[in-house]
Amino acid sequence: MAKVHLRKVTVDNFQECVSLELNENQKKFVAPNIRSLAQAYVNPNLFPLAVYDASVLGHEKPQSPMVGFIMYEIIGGVGFILRLMIDSKYQQQGYGKAAMLEVIRRLKLYPEVELIATGHDPYNQIASKLYRNIGFVDWDIEFPENPEPQVFLKLDS
């Protein structure tokens, strides 16, 4: 299984982050990274992170390219994984699962996080399969401020 190293998105890796690409048929499911970074800029509850292969650990400047992007939010006792995107060149290599597991590990370190959750477009079967294989189950909750149809999942711990 792939292993990942997560880093803050900074001025040094910003351009690489916003240049990551999805397959054409996935673009309708995931917000562009530039939009996620803009949201994180104005919302201190959002934590955007660049996803790298674990081989960059210990290197000040990564020797390998960024493989993806992930962002979570901590609000109301919930650690909510809002975004996960793996560049099309690095999909099907285990980076998505590894990034999710690393964020889950980190969220469990926050004393205020009582529940870990995520969501996905009802038609995004790839995300559904990934999240359910990790241990997420249906979460019957509605967020009135969310205009898009979403399937909400919570980690069954």
Secondary structure as UniProt FT lines:
FT   STRAND          4..8
FT   TURN            11..13
FT   HELIX           14..18
FT   HELIX           24..26
FT   TURN            27..29
FT   HELIX           33..42
FT   TURN            44..45
FT   STRAND          46..53
FT   HELIX           54..56
FT   TURN            57..58
FT   STRAND          66..75
FT   TURN            76..77
FT   STRAND          78..86
FT   HELIX           88..90
FT   TURN            91..92
FT   HELIX           95..107
FT   TURN            108..109
FT   TURN            111..112
FT   STRAND          115..120
FT   TURN            122..123
FT   HELIX           125..134
FT   STRAND          136..138
FT   TURN            144..145
FT   STRAND          151..155
//
